[in-house]
Every structure is written in C-alpha cells, then in structure tokens.
Amino acid sequence: MADPKTAQDVASDLLDRHKRTFAAEASIRLRDRPKPLYQLLVLTTLSATRISADIAVAAARELFRAGLLTPQRMLASSWQHRVDALGRAHYKRYDESTATKLAESAQYLQDEYSGDLRALRPDSADDVAGVVDALTGFPRIGPTGADIFCREAQQVWPALSPYFDKRALRRAGKLGLPTEPRRLAKLAPDGDVALLAAALARDA
C-alpha cells in the first residue's frame, strides 16, 4: 500500500495544477506602485460579479491592451471603448454596468486617495480589517471583492499575509490541509502565500 500523501505533497500537487496568481494571469506585474495596484483593483472589480474567474482575467487583459492602465486613462476613455474591450473578452451580461462602475471606481480612487492605493497599505496585522473596510467603499467591491484584492496584494503588502479568503480555506479543508492561516501558510513555496491562496481559490 502506498504511503498516504503528506500535507506538503497535497500542496505541491495543487501548485503543479495552478502555477500563477490571478494577477499574474491578467498580465499584472504586481509591485507596490500605483499603476499595478490600480490594475489589481480593476481585476477585482471584474471578478466581483457572478462571472468565471477566467473571463474576469481575460477582460482585465483586454482593458489593459486597450490602454486603460491607470485611473486617469480609465476616466479619459469613453463608455463604449470600455464596453467594447469587455465584449472582446466575452464579459457578457455585466459589460455595460461594469463599464460604468469602472469609471466610478477610478473617480472614487482619484477623489479619496489621489489615485494611489498605497494610501491603504497596512503597517501591521492590526490594520488589515481597516483595509478590507476601505476597499468596500469602492463601487461594486463588497467583502468578497475585498478578499480577492487582499489575497493577491499580500504579495507586495506583507502585513496582509497570511491572507486566505473563505473560498480558499474551504478548499484547504476539503483537501485535508490546515485551515488555520498561519499553519496553512507554512506550505507555501518559498513563502509565496499569495500563490498558494490563489491556487486554493482556483481549485475550489
């Protein structure tokens, strides 16, 4: 009889199936800079509807190819330009409303944070709840959307880590992995908790 798989074996198998974060799949080179953080916000906004993660990622890539890489460019674009980009990614049913929400979100970012999401960057774990609350102030981003953003942003905002949303923790439990975040984080390759969290969310 074969030896049962260890938690590390299960995590390694999972990461063999899912090798990139959602941000990386959307061609976002995530850094603690205004432009890539804004792109993550766009991806989060797209992911916060009842639509597949693959389509949300494809829609983000189309928007970025269309030049909508900053809140300024998003605001300068026409509503139809945004709708067309979403349509090319087959982001259907929500394309028109999302085109509107993207502009509203960019305006909110400009008005509240001068276009720079680093204003939300936490200094310690004690600040994480405040980050989540602030993110829910953006159009269309509720608690689930805030979880998506934080799950990815922990790669460049260490104070967020370890951040596993409910979806990732449910999948961890089903795979027989720890569901306590700090224990689960120990299974992350080279300390890349964002990659493990994204893999669990995608595998759910």
C-alpha positions as CSV (number, residue, x, y, z in Angstrom):
1,M,0.0,0.0,0.0
2,A,1.3,3.4,-0.9
3,D,2.1,5.8,1.8
4,P,-0.6,8.5,2.3
5,K,0.3,11.9,0.9
6,T,1.6,14.5,3.4
7,A,0.1,18.0,3.5
8,Q,3.2,19.2,1.7
9,D,2.6,16.6,-1.1
10,V,-1.0,17.8,-1.5
11,A,0.1,21.4,-1.6
12,S,2.8,20.6,-4.2
13,D,0.2,18.8,-6.4
14,L,-2.1,21.7,-6.1
15,L,0.6,24.2,-7.2
16,D,1.5,21.9,-10.1
17,R,-2.0,22.4,-11.3
18,H,-2.2,26.2,-10.7
19,K,1.2,27.9,-11.1
20,R,0.2,31.6,-11.1
21,T,-1.8,34.1,-9.2
22,F,-4.8,35.7,-10.8
23,A,-2.9,38.9,-11.1
24,A,-0.1,37.2,-13.0
25,E,-2.6,35.6,-15.3
26,A,-4.1,39.0,-16.0
27,S,-0.6,40.2,-17.0
28,I,-0.2,42.4,-14.0
29,R,3.4,42.7,-12.8
30,L,2.3,43.3,-9.2
31,R,4.5,45.8,-7.3
32,D,3.9,48.3,-4.5
33,R,3.4,51.0,-7.1
34,P,0.2,53.0,-8.1
35,K,-0.2,51.6,-11.6
36,P,-0.1,47.8,-10.9
37,L,-2.1,48.2,-7.7
38,Y,-4.7,50.0,-9.8
39,Q,-4.7,47.2,-12.3
40,L,-5.3,44.8,-9.4
41,L,-8.3,46.9,-8.4
42,V,-9.7,46.7,-12.0
43,L,-9.3,42.9,-11.9
44,T,-11.0,42.8,-8.5
45,T,-13.9,44.9,-9.9
46,L,-14.3,42.5,-12.8
47,S,-14.1,39.4,-10.5
48,A,-16.8,40.8,-8.1
49,T,-19.7,39.7,-10.4
50,R,-21.2,36.3,-11.0
51,I,-18.8,35.5,-13.7
52,S,-16.0,33.0,-14.1
53,A,-12.5,33.9,-13.0
54,D,-11.1,33.0,-16.4
55,I,-13.4,35.5,-18.1
56,A,-12.6,38.2,-15.5
57,V,-8.9,37.7,-16.1
58,A,-9.4,37.8,-19.9
59,A,-11.5,41.0,-19.5
60,A,-8.7,42.6,-17.5
61,R,-6.2,41.8,-20.1
62,E,-8.4,43.3,-22.8
63,L,-8.9,46.5,-20.8
64,F,-5.1,46.8,-20.3
65,R,-4.4,46.1,-24.0
66,A,-6.9,49.0,-24.7
67,G,-4.6,51.3,-22.8
68,L,-6.7,51.5,-19.6
69,L,-3.8,51.1,-17.2
70,T,-4.3,54.0,-14.8
71,P,-7.4,55.7,-13.2
72,Q,-6.6,58.7,-15.4
73,R,-6.8,56.7,-18.6
74,M,-9.9,54.9,-17.4
75,L,-11.6,58.2,-16.8
76,A,-10.5,59.6,-20.1
77,S,-11.9,56.7,-22.1
78,S,-15.4,56.5,-23.5
79,W,-18.0,54.2,-22.0
80,Q,-18.3,52.5,-25.4
81,H,-14.5,51.9,-25.5
82,R,-14.8,50.1,-22.2
83,V,-17.8,48.1,-23.3
84,D,-16.1,47.0,-26.5
85,A,-13.0,45.8,-24.6
86,L,-15.2,43.8,-22.2
87,G,-17.1,42.4,-25.1
88,R,-13.9,41.1,-26.8
89,A,-13.3,39.0,-23.6
90,H,-16.9,37.7,-23.7
91,Y,-17.7,39.5,-20.5
92,K,-21.4,39.4,-21.2
93,R,-24.5,40.4,-19.2
94,Y,-22.4,42.7,-17.0
95,D,-20.4,44.6,-19.7
96,E,-22.5,47.8,-19.7
97,S,-22.9,48.1,-16.0
98,T,-19.3,47.2,-15.4
99,A,-18.1,49.8,-17.9
100,T,-19.9,52.4,-15.8
101,K,-18.6,51.0,-12.5
102,L,-15.0,51.1,-13.7
103,A,-15.3,54.8,-14.3
104,E,-17.0,55.4,-11.0
105,S,-14.3,53.4,-9.2
106,A,-11.5,55.3,-10.9
107,Q,-13.2,58.6,-9.9
108,Y,-13.5,57.4,-6.3
109,L,-9.8,56.4,-6.3
110,Q,-8.9,59.9,-7.5
111,D,-11.2,61.7,-5.1
112,E,-10.5,59.7,-2.0
113,Y,-6.8,58.6,-2.4
114,S,-5.4,60.9,-5.1
115,G,-5.2,57.9,-7.4
116,D,-2.8,56.0,-5.2
117,L,-3.9,52.8,-3.5
118,R,-0.8,52.8,-1.4
119,A,-2.8,55.0,1.0
120,L,-4.5,51.8,2.1
121,R,-1.3,49.8,2.7
122,P,-1.3,48.3,6.2
123,D,1.6,48.7,8.5
124,S,0.7,45.7,10.7
125,A,-1.8,42.9,11.0
126,D,-3.9,45.2,13.2
127,D,-4.6,47.3,10.2
128,V,-6.0,44.6,7.9
129,A,-9.6,45.0,8.9
130,G,-9.3,48.7,8.1
131,V,-8.0,47.8,4.6
132,V,-10.9,45.5,4.0
133,D,-13.4,48.1,5.1
134,A,-11.8,50.8,3.0
135,L,-11.9,48.6,-0.1
136,T,-15.7,48.0,0.3
137,G,-16.1,51.7,-0.3
138,F,-15.2,51.2,-4.0
139,P,-18.1,50.7,-6.4
140,R,-19.1,47.0,-6.8
141,I,-16.5,45.8,-4.3
142,G,-18.1,44.1,-1.2
143,P,-16.5,41.8,1.3
144,T,-15.8,39.1,-1.3
145,G,-14.1,41.6,-3.6
146,A,-12.0,43.0,-0.7
147,D,-10.9,39.4,0.0
148,I,-9.9,38.9,-3.7
149,F,-7.8,42.1,-3.6
150,C,-6.1,41.3,-0.3
151,R,-5.5,37.7,-1.3
152,E,-3.4,39.0,-4.2
153,A,-2.0,42.1,-2.7
154,Q,-0.4,40.2,0.2
155,Q,2.4,39.5,-2.3
156,V,3.5,43.2,-2.1
157,W,1.9,44.2,1.2
158,P,3.5,41.8,3.7
159,A,1.3,43.0,6.6
160,L,-1.7,41.4,5.0
161,S,-0.1,37.9,5.0
162,P,-1.1,35.3,5.6
163,Y,-4.4,36.1,3.9
164,F,-6.7,33.3,2.8
165,D,-10.3,34.0,1.9
166,K,-13.2,31.7,2.9
167,R,-13.2,30.1,-0.5
168,A,-9.5,29.2,-0.2
169,L,-9.9,27.9,3.4
170,R,-12.9,25.8,2.4
171,R,-10.9,24.2,-0.3
172,A,-7.9,23.6,2.0
173,G,-10.2,21.8,4.4
174,K,-11.6,19.5,1.6
175,L,-8.0,18.7,0.6
176,G,-7.1,17.8,4.2
177,L,-4.8,20.8,4.6
178,P,-4.7,23.0,7.7
179,T,-7.4,25.7,7.8
180,E,-5.6,27.9,10.3
181,P,-4.0,30.6,8.1
182,R,-0.5,30.5,9.7
183,R,-0.3,26.7,9.6
184,L,-1.5,26.7,6.0
185,A,0.9,29.4,5.0
186,K,3.9,27.2,6.0
187,L,3.0,25.0,3.0
188,A,3.6,27.9,0.6
189,P,6.6,27.5,-1.7
190,D,9.4,30.0,-0.8
191,G,6.9,31.8,1.4
192,D,4.7,32.8,-1.5
193,V,1.4,32.7,0.4
194,A,-0.4,34.7,-2.4
195,L,0.4,31.9,-4.9
196,L,-1.0,29.2,-2.5
197,A,-4.1,31.2,-1.7
198,A,-4.8,31.8,-5.4
199,A,-4.3,28.1,-6.2
200,L,-6.7,27.1,-3.4
201,A,-9.3,29.6,-4.6
202,R,-9.0,28.5,-8.3
203,D,-9.2,24.8,-7.3
204,A,-12.4,25.3,-5.3
